[in-house]
Amino acid sequence: MIKTKSGLRAVAIFETVKGFLVLTAALYLFMIFHQEVEVVAGQVSRPGAFDPFRDFPNVSKILFQNMNDDRLHFLVFLAVLYSSMRFIEAYGLWFGKRWAEWFALVSGSVYLPIELYELAKGFSWLKIGLLTINLLIVLYMIIVLMRGRFSLIKESSSM
């Protein structure tokens, strides 16, 4: 079994990467907003190009439909808030803070029903991968929290 500190640091790195990806996507949207949306969408969706919306086409419709400055600023604000939460969680996990373990469990569990719903709407390997990774993290955090709880009980009963 993975040592707790190494496992928590692996989850912390994963959370940091998620935070940077969301922040980068938000900044990208912010930068391209004032460009011609059709031109940008055409460049992104040409064959062989990286297409972040390929598996989630509704995301692009939601993001670009009736977009204005206020909505864009709100999306960027949400992305910064989400990224900040991921970075704070990563910091806490990296340094083995108990609150971060609980935060990782709760935040990971919140996404499981959404990921299952998205998978039920249509199969893709990306959806399977995201669900699997998130499920493994949630299960790992349960193990870490239970192990910590049992060690506290053991320590208090031996006193």
Secondary structure, DSSP 8 states (H G I E B T S, - for coil): ---HHHHHHHHHHHHHHHHHHHHHHHHHHHHHTTS-HHHHHHHHTSTTS--TTSS-HHHHHHHHTT--HHHHHHHHHHHHHHHHHHHHHHHHHHTT-HHHHHHHHHHHHHHHHHHHHHHHH---HHHHHHHHHHHHHHHHHHHHHHHHHHHHHHHHH--
